[in-house]
Amino acid sequence: MTQAPVPSPCINVCRMHPTAGVCEGCLRTLDEIGAWSRMDDNAKRAVWLQLSQRRVAWRRMHAKPTEGDAA
């Protein structure tokens, strides 16, 4: 049984964060974006796994404080 091709994580919000070094849309690095079309499916899956971890960290870093948070 053949697996479906691994889709690109691109969501067409292509803007590199100046200090984080990742795209603010898909959270890939420039190296990952540039290499994507040449990666095999296992490498793409590995990037997807890293993106899941980056997304958690990104949300924590960019979370807006709520009213009940201590200053």
C-alpha positions, 0 to 999 in steps of 0.5 A, a space after each residue: 500500500 502506497 502512502 499519499 505524498 506528504 503535503 507542504 505546510 505552506 499556508 501562503 503567509 510567507 513572511 520571515 520572522 526577523 529574530 526567530 528565523 522561521 516563516 510566520 505562516 508555516 514556521 519552517 526555516 529558509 533551509 527547510 523551505 528551499 529543500 522541501 521539493 527535494 526532500 523525500 517523504 520521510 524527511 518531510 514527515 520529520 519537518 512536520 514533526 518539528 513544526 508541531 513542536 515549534 508551533 507549541 513554542 511559538 504560541 507560548 512566545 506570542 501568547 497575549 497575557 490575559 487580564 488575570 495574569 500577574 504583571 
